[in-house]
Amino acid sequence: MPAVEIQPFSDQHLGDAATLLEERHSRHRAVEPLLGKEIDFRAELEILWAREGSSGAVALRTGRVVGYLLGAPRDDSWGANIWVEAAGHAVEETEDTRDLYAAAAEHWVEQGRTRHYVLVPAEETLVDAWFRVGFGGQHAHGIREVPAHNEVAVPNGFDIRHPVASEIESLIEVGLALPRHQRKAPVFSELPVPSEEEERQEWLDTLAGDEEVLIGYLNDKPVACWSVTSIERSGAHAGLARPDRAAFIGFAATLPESRGSGIGVALTEACFAWAAEHDYPTMVTDWRETNLLASRFWPKRGFRRMFLRLYRSIP
């Protein structure tokens, strides 16, 4: 096979890159048919390429584009970062991913952008290529069919219902359970835990909105919270990572003393029932792979990994 030639990405490469992206997505859909069908691949790339600070590389063999990689920074809450979004890379030969990253990353590190994130289809050989340039698994996007028959089996002593404004003070602890858990090993999230006042305002805003919020109660005390809505409400699931007509479990948290009781399973079943009632055929959620509880709970509920967010920090 001829050696690969790496060049900086430019406007002239958009058409060939769109073709490569369409081919990659077609292969991905053959494995995960719930992924979106009607996608304007050229438009997806033009959006990425137009972002402030966007840069990347293309791979050529005998003058033909056989791969590309595009990255752009997000806001500073992610550190000195570069993101390769779901549409930001595609190759004919998986190994070329490593050459593309080597070329693009040199420029990014020269800029002082040393935190690198990439959204990768959950395909073993492609993930392996990224692992072999220093990345590790950080986050997963999961997907599954909404069950046709949704029976909600609530554990003895528990109840599931919607919250009301008079309960906000007792809901604060439930809302803080997830960020507190994410700060611990082995997640070590750098996001600060909201104050009680911030969490109180979050609940006021939530109850004033139209998101479906379900609370698990034990002896009338809130011990768990699940929320479900349309995937269009999620900024994290966009473009190729946004399936058609999908519902989205956007928040799930249980107080430590009620974990393992079955209330989380019941709340998940209640979310499936809501999705079926509103004619959503697909359900999506996401989780930190370093969150041991979540990374085991969601696959057991039938969610398949469709995209993985990989991460590398230099040094």
C-alpha positions in Angstrom: 0.0 0.0 0.0 1.4 3.5 -0.9 2.5 5.6 2.0 0.1 8.2 3.3 0.7 11.9 2.8 -0.6 14.3 5.4 -1.7 17.8 4.5 -3.5 20.6 6.4 -7.3 20.5 6.0 -8.7 23.2 3.7 -12.0 24.2 2.0 -11.1 22.1 -1.0 -11.3 18.9 1.1 -14.9 19.3 2.3 -16.5 17.3 -0.5 -14.1 14.3 -0.2 -14.4 14.4 3.6 -18.2 14.4 3.4 -18.0 11.3 1.3 -15.7 9.6 3.8 -18.0 10.6 6.7 -21.1 9.2 4.9 -19.3 5.9 4.3 -18.3 5.7 8.0 -21.8 6.5 9.1 -23.2 3.8 6.8 -20.9 1.2 8.3 -21.9 2.4 11.8 -25.6 2.1 11.0 -25.1 -1.4 9.8 -24.1 -2.2 13.4 -26.4 0.2 15.1 -29.5 0.8 12.9 -31.2 3.2 15.4 -28.7 5.9 14.4 -30.0 8.8 12.3 -30.8 8.3 8.6 -31.3 11.8 7.1 -28.0 13.6 7.6 -26.4 16.3 5.4 -22.8 15.2 5.8 -21.4 18.2 4.0 -23.3 20.6 6.2 -22.1 18.8 9.3 -18.5 19.3 8.2 -19.1 22.9 7.2 -20.4 23.7 10.7 -17.3 22.2 12.3 -14.9 23.8 9.9 -16.5 27.2 10.5 -16.0 27.1 14.2 -13.5 29.6 15.7 -10.1 27.9 16.0 -11.0 24.9 13.8 -8.0 23.1 12.3 -7.1 19.7 11.1 -5.4 17.4 8.6 -6.2 15.2 5.6 -4.6 11.9 4.5 -3.9 11.3 0.8 -2.7 8.3 -1.1 -1.7 8.8 -4.8 -3.4 12.2 -4.6 -6.8 10.8 -3.3 -8.2 11.9 0.1 -8.5 8.8 2.3 -9.0 10.3 5.7 -9.5 13.6 7.6 -9.5 14.9 11.1 -11.0 18.2 12.4 -10.8 19.7 15.8 -11.9 23.0 17.5 -12.0 24.3 21.0 -15.0 24.5 23.3 -15.3 27.0 26.2 -12.7 27.2 28.9 -14.6 25.1 31.4 -13.0 22.1 29.6 -9.5 23.4 30.2 -7.1 24.2 27.4 -9.1 21.9 25.1 -9.6 20.7 21.6 -12.7 18.6 20.6 -13.0 16.3 17.7 -16.8 16.0 17.4 -18.7 12.9 16.0 -18.4 14.3 12.5 -14.8 15.4 12.9 -13.0 12.3 11.6 -13.3 9.5 9.1 -10.8 7.2 7.3 -10.7 4.4 4.9 -7.9 2.6 6.7 -8.2 2.7 10.5 -4.4 3.0 11.1 -4.4 6.3 9.2 -6.2 7.8 12.2 -3.0 7.8 14.1 -1.0 9.7 11.5 -3.8 12.3 11.2 -3.8 12.8 14.9 0.0 13.1 15.1 -0.1 15.9 12.5 -3.1 17.8 14.0 -2.1 17.3 17.6 1.3 18.9 17.0 -0.4 22.1 16.0 -2.8 21.9 19.0 -0.1 21.4 21.5 1.9 24.3 20.1 -1.1 26.4 20.8 -1.1 25.2 24.4 -4.2 23.1 23.9 -3.3 20.0 25.8 -6.7 18.5 26.7 -7.9 16.5 23.7 -11.5 15.0 23.5 -12.8 12.9 20.6 -16.2 11.3 20.0 -15.7 7.9 18.3 -18.2 5.4 17.0 -18.1 2.4 19.5 -16.3 0.2 17.0 -13.4 -1.9 18.4 -10.7 -1.3 15.8 -11.4 2.5 15.6 -11.4 2.9 19.4 -8.2 0.8 19.5 -6.5 3.2 17.0 -7.2 6.1 19.3 -6.1 4.2 22.4 -2.8 3.6 20.7 -2.1 7.4 20.6 -2.7 7.8 24.3 -6.5 8.1 24.7 -8.7 6.4 27.2 -12.4 6.0 27.7 -14.2 8.8 29.6 -17.9 8.9 28.6 -20.4 6.8 26.7 -23.6 7.5 24.7 -26.0 4.7 24.9 -29.0 3.7 22.8 -31.8 1.1 22.8 -35.3 0.5 21.5 -38.2 1.6 23.7 -39.9 -1.6 24.8 -43.4 -2.2 23.4 -44.7 -3.3 26.8 -43.7 -1.2 29.8 -44.6 -2.6 33.2 -43.3 -0.5 36.1 -42.5 -2.8 39.0 -42.0 -0.5 42.0 -40.2 -2.0 45.0 -42.1 -2.5 48.2 -42.2 0.6 50.3 -41.4 2.9 47.4 -43.6 5.2 45.3 -43.0 7.0 42.0 -44.7 10.4 41.2 -44.0 13.9 40.0 -42.4 16.4 42.4 -44.2 19.5 43.6 -42.9 22.9 44.6 -43.5 22.3 48.4 -41.0 19.5 48.3 -38.0 21.5 46.9 -36.1 21.5 50.2 -36.2 17.7 50.4 -35.3 17.4 46.7 -32.1 19.3 47.1 -30.2 16.4 48.5 -31.3 14.1 45.6 -30.2 16.7 43.0 -26.8 17.0 44.6 -26.3 13.2 44.8 -24.9 12.9 41.3 -22.4 15.8 41.3 -21.2 14.6 44.7 -20.7 11.1 43.5 -18.9 12.3 40.3 -16.3 14.1 42.4 -15.2 10.9 44.1 -12.9 8.1 42.8 -12.6 7.0 40.1 -14.4 9.8 38.3 -12.6 12.7 39.9 -14.8 15.3 38.1 -13.4 18.8 38.3 -16.9 20.3 38.1 -17.8 22.0 41.4 -20.7 20.7 43.4 -23.5 23.3 43.3 -24.4 25.1 46.4 -27.8 24.4 48.1 -29.0 27.8 46.9 -27.9 27.0 43.3 -29.6 23.6 43.5 -32.8 25.2 44.9 -32.9 27.5 41.9 -32.3 24.6 39.6 -35.4 22.8 41.0 -37.5 26.0 40.7 -36.5 26.2 37.0 -37.1 22.5 36.4 -40.5 22.5 38.0 -41.4 25.6 35.9 -40.4 23.8 32.6 -42.0 21.0 30.6 -39.4 18.2 31.3 -40.8 15.0 32.6 -39.4 14.6 36.1 -40.1 11.4 38.1 -39.2 11.1 41.8 -38.8 7.8 43.7 -40.1 8.1 47.3 -39.4 5.9 50.3 -41.9 6.6 53.1 -42.7 9.9 51.4 -39.0 11.0 51.3 -37.5 11.7 47.9 -34.6 9.3 47.4 -34.1 9.2 43.6 -34.8 11.4 40.5 -35.0 10.5 36.8 -35.8 13.0 34.0 -36.8 12.2 30.4 -37.4 14.5 27.5 -36.9 14.7 23.7 -33.4 14.2 22.4 -33.6 17.7 20.8 -33.3 19.2 24.3 -29.8 17.7 24.6 -26.8 19.7 23.3 -24.5 16.8 23.9 -26.4 14.6 21.4 -26.2 16.5 18.1 -25.5 15.8 14.5 -24.5 12.2 13.9 -24.9 11.5 17.6 -28.6 12.5 17.6 -30.9 9.6 16.5 -34.2 10.3 14.9 -37.3 10.4 17.1 -35.5 9.6 20.3 -36.4 10.2 23.9 -33.5 11.1 26.3 -32.9 10.2 30.0 -31.0 13.4 30.9 -30.6 12.9 34.6 -30.6 10.0 37.0 -29.5 10.0 40.6 -30.2 8.0 43.8 -29.3 8.7 47.3 -26.5 6.4 48.5 -28.7 4.6 51.1 -31.2 3.6 48.4 -28.8 2.4 45.7 -29.4 -1.3 44.9 -33.0 -1.1 46.1 -34.5 -1.4 42.6 -36.0 2.1 42.6 -33.6 3.1 39.8 -34.8 0.2 37.7 -38.4 1.1 38.3 -37.7 4.8 37.4 -36.1 3.6 34.1 -39.1 1.5 33.3 -41.3 4.5 34.0 -39.2 6.5 31.5 -39.7 3.8 28.9 -43.4 3.9 29.6 -43.4 7.7 29.1 -41.5 7.4 25.8 -43.9 4.7 24.5 -46.9 6.9 25.4 -45.4 9.8 23.4 -44.5 7.6 20.4 -40.7 7.6 20.8 -39.3 4.4 19.3 -35.8 5.0 20.6 -34.3 5.9 24.0 -30.9 7.5 24.6 -28.8 8.2 27.7 -25.2 8.8 28.5 -22.8 8.1 31.4 -19.3 8.5 32.6 -17.4 5.3 32.0 -15.4 6.1 35.1 -18.6 6.1 37.1 -18.6 2.5 38.1 -22.3 2.5 39.1 -23.6 4.1 36.0 -21.3 2.2 33.6 -22.8 -1.1 34.9 -26.4 0.0 35.4 -27.2 1.3 31.9 -25.9 -1.6 29.9 -27.9 -3.9 32.2 -31.0 -1.9 31.2 -30.3 -2.8 27.5 -28.4 0.3 26.4 -25.7 -0.3 23.8 -22.8 2.0 23.4 -23.1 4.0 20.2 -20.4 6.7 20.7 -17.6 6.9 23.1 -15.9 10.1 24.3 -12.2 9.5 24.6 -9.8 11.8 26.4 -6.1 12.5 26.5 -4.2 15.0 28.6 -0.7 16.1 27.7 1.3 15.5 29.8 
